[in-house]
Amino acid sequence: MSVGLKKSPSNGLDKHLTSDEQQAKVNELRKLIGPLPDKLSIYCSDVSMSRYLRARNWNVKKASKMLKDSLKWRLEYKPEEIRWEEVAHEAETGKIYRSTSIDKHGRPVLVMRPSRQNTKSTKGQIKYLVYCMENAIVNLPPGQEQMVWLIDFEGFNLSNISVKLTRETAHVLQDRYPERLGLAILYNPPKFFEPFWMVVKPFLEPKTYNKVKFVYSDDVSAKKIMEDLFDMDQLESAFGGKGDISFDINKYAERMREDDKKMSSFWTRGNPPLESPQPALTSAPIDSINLGSDSDASDVEKTDCSPYQGLELEVTFPGQQMPDTNFGKSAI
């Protein structure tokens, strides 16, 4: 089965550096990036730079390229400026939403239900996914960088699979939000999904696909994964928990509008983000920033991409077309 993906050359082994060595890498990367305007300087905290370095196995040159591409994307796409009213129609069926519960590590939980796709505009879908990612990041507790994805396969069928479309989805999630995924739970995926996953798996970084867990409600050993991760009294009953919480678009809209208010202060110097960035760098005009064009990554704004199945999962929706693109590799 040929899917036109680029196999990862990585052996999946991470470099183990001391804290001093890691800081030296961060300092080197910061020097390569140079001065940035306010929002981007806040984004480029030491913690954020460390994520890009980890995604590139502490190779400063590769991390610099990846980070510069992300900064250019953020300048153009302005993900932090997306507000609920712009994407509310995408959320009506509960296809993606941030749960009210967290896992036992304090990580926010994004629930995804691919069978509930309700729109055809891939541009709108990717915008909603970006909104959900930014929202989850704003709600990270101090000291936590990652989130958990709970993907419910109820109602999922063969028509929901499209490798071609998901390549761009993975590009956005892997390259724009590296090291943000802590774990992805595939809950009750149909049997026909497993061979598809085995085709995709070799094209992913080992550190990425190792974050994906298949969980079946009738499998006792798999259920232990859920019990170890979540407070079962709070977890939604759809995932084997005892919580009777169900998605309510009106209540969710209220939550998101309140979160939108937090978003504004999150990206100002007066209220720095939870990742405790370094003191702001000297501001520079956007056109003078050293973000040299050294990437062939596609422009998200100009390319149709589904916001959907995620991350390393290549699950998408029928009836959508997109230009053929390469599937770049990085860890989430």
N, C-alpha and C positions, 0 to 999 in steps of 0.2 A: 504493500500500500504506500504510494508516494504522496506525501503531503507538502513537499517543498519547504521543509524546515531545515535550519542549519544546526547540525549536531554540535553540542557543546564540547569544546576541547578540554574542559576542566576535569581534573580528577576528583574534585569535590573536597580536597583537603585544605583546611584553613591554616594559615600561618598563626602560630601562637606567639604573640608579642607581649613583652612586659608593658605595664602602663606607661612607663617613660618612653618606650619605643613607639607605642601607639600615639602618644601626644606629639612626638617628633614628626610622625607621618601626618598628623592633623595640621601641624604648623607648616609643613612643607606644602601641603595641599592648599592651605589658606594663602600662602605666598603666591602660588600659581594662579589662584582665582583672582586675587587683587581686590581693590576697594569696590564696594557695591552700594547701591542706594538702600534706603532704610529697610523696606520689607525683605529684600534679598539678604541683607546683612543679618537680619533677625533669623531668617531661614537657615543661614549658614552658621549655626551654632557648632561647637565642637562635637556635640552628640550627633547632629545631623551629618556632619562631614565624616564621622566615624562609620555611619551606616553606609555611605557610598564607598568608603575604603574597604569595609567588610565585604560588600557586594563584589568588589574587584580584588578580593584576597590581599588587601593592603598594598596593591600596586598603585602608587600615587599618580602616575601618568594616566592609567586607565580610569582611575577614579575621577581625575580632573576632567577628562573628556565627558564622562557620564554626568558629572555634576554641572558642567557648563551647558550641556544639552538640556538638563532639567531647568536650569536658571533661565535659559532662553525661552523654554516652553512656558514657564511661570510668568515671564514678562508679557508674553503674547496671549496666553490663554486666560491668565488672571484667575486661577482656581479659587483663591481666597475671597474673590468678590462675587461668586455665585451665591444667590440667595434662594430661599425656599420657594418663593412665588414663581421663580423662573423654571423650576423643575417639579412643582407639585403634581402636575398631571402625570408625570412618570411614576409617581409613588402610589397612585390610587389603589392598585391591586395588592400592594405589599410585596412586590417582587424583590426589592432590596430595602432593608431598614435596619437602624441600630436598635438592638434590643434594650429593654430597660434593665436587664440583668448583665452582670459581668462574670468572667470566670474566676476561679479561685486565686488567680495571679493578679486580679484587678484589671484585666484587659477588656476593652470594649468588645462587644460581639455584634458582628454584622450578619444578619439573617438574609439568605438569598433563596428565592424560589423560582427557578428558571421556567417552570411551566406557566407562570403568571405574567409573562410578557404581554404588555398591553399597547405598545406603540411600534411604529415602523421606522421612525427616524433614528438612524444610528447616531447622528450627531447629538440628538437630544438624549439618547440613552447613555452615551459616554459622558455627557455633561452631568447627568444625574449620578452616575457612578463616582465621578470626581467629587461631586458635592458630598456624597456619602463618605468617601475617604477623608476629605478635609474635616467633615463633621466629627468623625471618629477620632481624628488626631487632636482636635480641639478638646475632646473629652477624655484624653488620656490622663491618668493620674500622674503625679510627680514620680519620676524615676522609671516610668513605663514607656516604651517606644512602640510596642506592637499591639496588634489586634487579633481576634479570632474570627474566622468565617465559619458559619453553620449553613451548609447548603442542603436544602430539603429537596429531594428528588421526587416527591409525590406528584403524580401526573405527568412525569417526564417521559418522552417517547423519542423514537428515532429521528423524527422531523426536527428535534431541537438541536441536533448535532451539525455543526459546520466548522471544520478546521480552518477553512479559508478566512472566515470572519473573525475568529477568535485570535488569530495571530496578532492582529492589531490591538485587540483587547489586552493580550499579554504584554505587548510592547509598552502600552501606557502604564499598566500596573507594575511591571517589573522595572522599567527604566525610570519612571517618575516617582515611584514609591518604594524604593529598594529597602529591604529588611524591615518592612512594616508588617509583614505577615508572621504571626507567631505559630499559627496552626490553622489548617483548613479541614473541617469535618465534612465528609461526604456521607450524608445520612440516607440510608436505604437507596443507593443508586441501583438501577436495574442491571440485570446480568449482562445485557448487551453493551453496557458502558465500560465494563472491565477490559475487553479486548481493545477498545478504543483508547483507554488509558495506557495500556501497555505499548501501543504504537507511539503515543505522545511522550511517554516517560523518558526514553533515551535522549530526547532533545532538550531536556531540562537539566539544570544544575542539580547534582545530588542533594545539596543542602536545601534546595527548593522542594523537590518531590518528596523528600523525607518529612516535610511538614504536612503532607496530605495523608489523612487517615480515612479509611473506609469503615463505616460503622453501620451495622445492621441491627434492627430492633430485636430480632429473634436470636441474636448471637450473644451469649452470656459474657464471653471474654471481651467482645467489642463494647458491650454496654459498660464495662468497667472503665473504659476510656472516658465516657461521659461522666461517670460518678467521680472519677479522679479530677476531672476538670471543672465540674459545675456543682453548685448547690442544687440538688435535684428538687428541692422544695420550691425553688424559684424558677427553674428551667421550664420552658414551654412544654406542654404535654405532647406536642407534635414531635418532640425530640426525646420522649421518654421521661420527661420530668413531671412534677405534680402541679406546676403552675398553671393556672387557668387563664393566663393572659393571652389575648388574641389581638391581632393587628386591627387598630381602629384609626382610620385615616384622619379623623377630626382631632383625636387626642395627639396623634403623631405630629400633625401640623402645628399644634400649639407648642410642642417640645422643640420643633425645628425653628420656629420663629424666635423662641427664647435663645436658642443656640446661635442664631444669626446675630443676635446682639453681642454675644461673647466673641464672635468671630472678629468683629471690628477692633476690639481691645486687644485681642490675641496678637494682631499684627501691627501694634503700635509700640513705640519705645516706652511709653508710660506704663504699659502693661505687657511686659515681655512674655513670650510663650513659656510653657511649662518646662521646656528643655534647657532653660537657663543659658541663653546664648552669651557669647563673649561680648564685651563692650562694643557698641556699634562702630563699624568702620567708617572712615571718611566717606561721605556721600559723593557720588560721581554721576554725571549725566548718563542716561541709559546708553546713548550712542557711543560713549567712551569706555564702557565696560569691556574688559578683556575676555569676551566670550567668543573667541575665534571659532569659525565654522569648521569643525573637524568631525562632524557626524553626518551620516547619511540617514539618520532616523527620520521617519516620516512626520509631517506636520499634522498633529492631531486635529487641528481646526479644519484642515483641508481634506482629511481622509475619513471616510465612513468607518466608524468603529463601534462595536457593541460594547456596552459597559458591563457586559454580563459575566458570564461564567468565568469565572475567575481565575485571576492570577494564573497559576500554572494550569488550571483546568481549561480545556479547550471546548467548552460547551456553549453553544450559541443558539440563535433562533432562526426559524425558517423565513424565506421570503425576503432576504436581505442580500445586497450585492456590495462588493467593495473591490478596489483595485488589488492586484496581487502584490504582496509585500513580503519581505524577509522577516523571519521571526528571530529577533535578537535575543541574546542570552544574558541573563543576570539573575541574581538571587533576590527573592522578595523577603 
